[in-house]
Amino acid sequence: MMTMSQDLFKGNATKIEMSRYIDLDIYHAVERTHPFYVEMTDAIHDVLVRLGLERRQARAWEFGAGTGLATEELLRYPNLSVDAVDLDQECCRILEDHMQAKGGHHVRVFCDDALTHGEVGAYDLALSVFAHDHIPSSLAGALVRNIRKNLKAGGHYVMGGEFLPHYETEDQWRRALYTYHGFIVDHALRNEHFEVAQIEISALRSGLYRIGDFKRHEALFEAEMLADGFRLDSKIKIGPLESDDVGGVFVYVFEAI
């Protein structure tokens, strides 16, 4: 497992690539065992079917595609042309190899920035899975504007992600990080998913030091999204369903207006 060296703590932390603090081979091998991941992808498929993407020709933009785990899920939609984008060059290398191995001929891979990639009205669907929170709140407006710019009117942004319990102060934010990640680590350990627990500890560290991981609470995320050109279509909490005070994994759907 990679460790974060002190040089990561210097300068602008908003462009730190995931490969500098996460072992990508381990991540790719085990991330599907992350608590609620499979349930989240099942819910995303339900959304895409509801939006008719099984039946019609459409273009999709997935940003923060990483090593291609969520991209692979899109291969079941043969009429969907996918542009998969990630900033991390090492992720893009693995992503391209993974798509070639899976026969993803209708997937184009771009090593590019989600804040600037795309063209006006090019896509019917934008998608991110465990990726939106790699953009800090200070750049949230730029990200939302670029998502909206890329979508056709009536297009949809589907976001699968992790959220912290509500916080207001800096101290509450730190406690929220420990609460959420501690829950996920405990869940992973109880299921003997030790590599996932290690990855989650690295994610906690990256969040605490604001290096590449900027998880929000639900109300903050919703305010950012609804500030410019979107309406909330639906919101599904995937888990944990037995507790409301640890945060959780959600699927959000926003419509471009």
C-alpha positions as CSV (number, residue, x, y, z in Angstrom):
1,M,0.0,0.0,0.0
2,M,1.3,3.4,-0.9
3,T,1.9,5.9,1.9
4,M,1.4,9.7,1.4
5,S,4.8,11.5,1.6
6,Q,5.2,14.9,2.9
7,D,5.5,16.5,-0.5
8,L,1.8,15.8,-1.1
9,F,1.0,18.3,1.7
10,K,2.7,21.2,-0.1
11,G,1.2,23.5,-2.7
12,N,-2.2,23.2,-4.5
13,A,-3.8,20.0,-3.3
14,T,-6.7,20.1,-5.7
15,K,-4.9,18.4,-8.6
16,I,-3.3,15.5,-6.7
17,E,-3.7,12.3,-8.7
18,M,-5.2,9.3,-6.9
19,S,-2.3,7.1,-7.9
20,R,-0.1,9.1,-5.6
21,Y,-1.9,8.0,-2.4
22,I,-3.8,4.8,-3.4
23,D,-2.4,1.6,-4.8
24,L,-4.4,1.4,-8.1
25,D,-3.9,-2.3,-8.7
26,I,-5.3,-3.2,-5.2
27,Y,-8.0,-0.6,-5.7
28,H,-9.1,-2.1,-9.0
29,A,-9.1,-5.6,-7.6
30,V,-11.1,-4.9,-4.4
31,E,-13.2,-1.7,-4.8
32,R,-16.3,-3.6,-5.7
33,T,-16.3,-5.0,-2.2
34,H,-16.5,-1.5,-0.7
35,P,-19.6,-1.4,1.5
36,F,-22.7,-0.6,-0.6
37,Y,-20.8,-0.4,-3.8
38,V,-22.7,-3.2,-5.6
39,E,-26.0,-1.9,-4.3
40,M,-25.1,1.5,-5.5
41,T,-24.3,0.3,-9.0
42,D,-27.5,-1.7,-9.1
43,A,-29.4,1.5,-8.2
44,I,-27.6,3.4,-11.0
45,H,-28.6,0.7,-13.5
46,D,-32.2,1.2,-12.4
47,V,-31.9,4.9,-13.1
48,L,-30.4,4.4,-16.5
49,V,-33.1,2.0,-17.5
50,R,-35.7,4.5,-16.2
51,L,-34.1,7.1,-18.4
52,G,-34.4,4.8,-21.4
53,L,-30.7,4.4,-22.1
54,E,-31.2,0.7,-22.9
55,R,-33.4,1.6,-25.9
56,R,-32.0,4.7,-27.5
57,Q,-28.8,6.1,-29.0
58,A,-27.1,8.4,-26.5
59,R,-23.8,9.9,-25.5
60,A,-22.4,9.7,-22.0
61,W,-19.6,11.5,-20.2
62,E,-18.2,9.7,-17.2
63,F,-15.7,11.9,-15.3
64,G,-13.4,10.6,-12.6
65,A,-13.5,7.3,-14.4
66,G,-10.5,6.0,-12.5
67,T,-9.5,2.4,-13.5
68,G,-12.8,1.8,-15.2
69,L,-14.9,-0.2,-12.8
70,A,-18.0,2.0,-13.3
71,T,-17.1,2.4,-17.0
72,E,-17.4,-1.4,-17.3
73,E,-20.9,-1.2,-16.0
74,L,-21.8,1.0,-18.9
75,L,-20.8,-1.6,-21.5
76,R,-24.2,-3.3,-21.0
77,Y,-25.8,-0.4,-22.9
78,P,-24.7,-1.0,-26.5
79,N,-26.4,2.1,-27.8
80,L,-24.5,4.3,-25.4
81,S,-21.3,6.0,-26.7
82,V,-19.1,6.8,-23.7
83,D,-16.4,9.3,-23.1
84,A,-14.5,8.3,-20.0
85,V,-12.3,11.0,-18.5
86,D,-9.8,11.0,-15.7
87,L,-7.0,13.4,-14.7
88,D,-4.7,10.7,-13.5
89,Q,-2.4,9.4,-16.2
90,E,-1.8,6.1,-14.5
91,C,-5.6,5.6,-14.0
92,C,-6.1,6.3,-17.7
93,R,-3.5,3.7,-18.7
94,I,-5.3,1.0,-16.6
95,L,-8.7,2.3,-17.9
96,E,-7.6,1.9,-21.5
97,D,-6.2,-1.6,-20.9
98,H,-9.4,-2.6,-19.0
99,M,-11.7,-1.3,-21.8
100,Q,-9.7,-3.2,-24.4
101,A,-9.8,-6.4,-22.4
102,K,-13.6,-6.0,-21.9
103,G,-14.3,-5.1,-25.5
104,G,-15.4,-1.6,-24.8
105,H,-15.1,-0.4,-28.4
106,H,-17.7,2.3,-27.9
107,V,-15.7,3.9,-25.0
108,R,-13.2,6.7,-25.7
109,V,-10.7,7.4,-22.9
110,F,-9.5,11.0,-22.3
111,C,-6.8,12.0,-19.8
112,D,-8.3,15.3,-19.0
113,D,-9.7,17.6,-16.4
114,A,-13.4,17.4,-15.4
115,L,-13.5,21.2,-14.9
116,T,-12.8,21.9,-18.6
117,H,-13.4,18.8,-20.6
118,G,-16.3,18.6,-23.1
119,E,-18.4,20.7,-25.5
120,V,-21.6,22.5,-25.3
121,G,-24.7,20.3,-25.3
122,A,-22.8,17.2,-26.3
123,Y,-24.1,14.6,-23.9
124,D,-27.4,13.0,-22.8
125,L,-25.9,11.7,-19.6
126,A,-23.1,12.7,-17.2
127,L,-22.0,10.2,-14.6
128,S,-19.6,10.0,-11.7
129,V,-19.1,7.2,-9.3
130,F,-17.0,7.9,-6.1
131,A,-15.5,10.8,-8.0
132,H,-17.4,14.0,-7.5
133,D,-15.8,14.5,-4.1
134,H,-12.4,14.7,-5.6
135,I,-13.2,18.3,-6.5
136,P,-13.1,20.7,-3.5
137,S,-15.9,23.0,-2.6
138,S,-13.9,26.0,-3.8
139,L,-14.1,24.6,-7.3
140,A,-17.7,23.2,-7.0
141,G,-19.2,26.0,-9.0
142,A,-16.8,25.5,-11.9
143,L,-17.5,21.7,-11.9
144,V,-21.3,22.2,-11.9
145,R,-21.2,24.8,-14.7
146,N,-19.1,22.4,-16.8
147,I,-21.4,19.5,-16.2
148,R,-24.3,21.7,-17.2
149,K,-22.5,23.0,-20.2
150,N,-21.8,19.5,-21.5
151,L,-25.4,18.3,-21.1
152,K,-28.3,18.8,-23.4
153,A,-31.4,20.4,-21.9
154,G,-33.3,17.6,-20.3
155,G,-30.1,15.5,-19.9
156,H,-29.2,14.0,-16.6
157,Y,-26.3,13.9,-14.2
158,V,-26.2,10.7,-12.2
159,M,-23.9,10.7,-9.2
160,G,-23.0,7.8,-7.0
161,G,-21.0,9.0,-4.0
162,E,-20.2,9.0,-0.3
163,F,-21.4,11.7,2.1
164,L,-20.5,12.8,5.6
165,P,-22.9,13.4,8.4
166,H,-23.9,17.1,8.7
167,Y,-21.2,19.5,10.0
168,E,-20.9,23.2,10.4
169,T,-17.6,24.0,12.1
170,E,-14.1,22.7,11.4
171,D,-14.1,20.5,14.4
172,Q,-17.4,19.0,13.4
173,W,-16.1,18.4,9.9
174,R,-13.1,16.4,11.3
175,R,-15.4,14.4,13.5
176,A,-17.7,13.8,10.5
177,L,-14.7,12.4,8.5
178,Y,-13.7,10.0,11.3
179,T,-17.3,9.0,11.8
180,Y,-18.0,8.1,8.2
181,H,-14.7,6.5,7.4
182,G,-14.6,4.7,10.7
183,F,-18.0,3.1,9.9
184,I,-16.8,2.0,6.5
185,V,-13.5,0.6,7.9
186,D,-15.3,-1.3,10.6
187,H,-17.8,-2.7,8.1
188,A,-15.0,-3.8,5.8
189,L,-13.0,-5.5,8.6
190,R,-16.1,-7.3,9.8
191,N,-16.4,-8.8,6.3
192,E,-12.6,-9.5,6.2
193,H,-12.2,-7.1,3.3
194,F,-8.8,-5.9,4.7
195,E,-7.6,-4.2,1.5
196,V,-10.7,-2.1,1.3
197,A,-10.2,-1.1,5.0
198,Q,-6.6,0.0,4.1
199,I,-7.8,2.0,1.1
200,E,-10.4,3.7,3.3
201,I,-7.8,4.7,5.8
202,S,-5.8,6.3,3.0
203,A,-9.0,8.1,1.9
204,L,-9.5,9.3,5.4
205,R,-5.9,10.7,5.5
206,S,-6.4,12.4,2.1
207,G,-9.6,14.0,3.4
208,L,-8.0,15.2,6.6
209,Y,-5.1,16.8,4.8
210,R,-7.4,18.0,1.9
211,I,-5.4,16.0,-0.6
212,G,-7.6,14.8,-3.5
213,D,-10.6,13.9,-1.3
214,F,-13.2,16.5,-0.3
215,K,-16.3,14.7,1.0
216,R,-19.3,16.9,1.7
217,H,-22.6,16.5,3.7
218,E,-25.8,16.1,1.7
219,A,-27.1,19.7,2.1
220,L,-23.9,21.2,1.0
221,F,-23.7,19.0,-2.1
222,E,-27.3,19.7,-3.0
223,A,-26.8,23.5,-2.6
224,E,-23.8,23.4,-4.9
225,M,-25.7,21.4,-7.6
226,L,-28.9,23.4,-7.5
227,A,-27.2,26.7,-7.7
228,D,-26.7,26.7,-11.5
229,G,-28.9,24.9,-14.1
230,F,-30.2,21.8,-12.4
231,R,-33.2,20.4,-10.6
232,L,-33.2,17.4,-8.3
233,D,-34.8,14.4,-10.0
234,S,-34.3,11.8,-7.3
235,K,-32.1,10.9,-4.3
236,I,-31.6,7.3,-3.1
237,K,-29.8,6.4,0.1
238,I,-28.1,3.1,-0.5
239,G,-26.7,2.6,3.0
240,P,-26.4,2.3,5.9
241,L,-30.2,2.3,6.2
242,E,-30.2,1.6,9.9
243,S,-28.4,4.9,10.8
244,D,-28.8,8.5,9.9
245,D,-25.8,9.9,11.8
246,V,-22.8,8.4,10.0
247,G,-23.4,9.7,6.5
248,G,-23.6,7.1,3.8
249,V,-23.6,6.1,0.1
250,F,-26.2,7.8,-2.1
251,V,-27.3,7.9,-5.7
252,Y,-28.4,11.3,-6.9
253,V,-30.1,12.2,-10.2
254,F,-30.2,15.8,-11.4
255,E,-31.9,17.0,-14.6
256,A,-30.4,19.8,-16.7
257,I,-32.9,22.7,-17.0
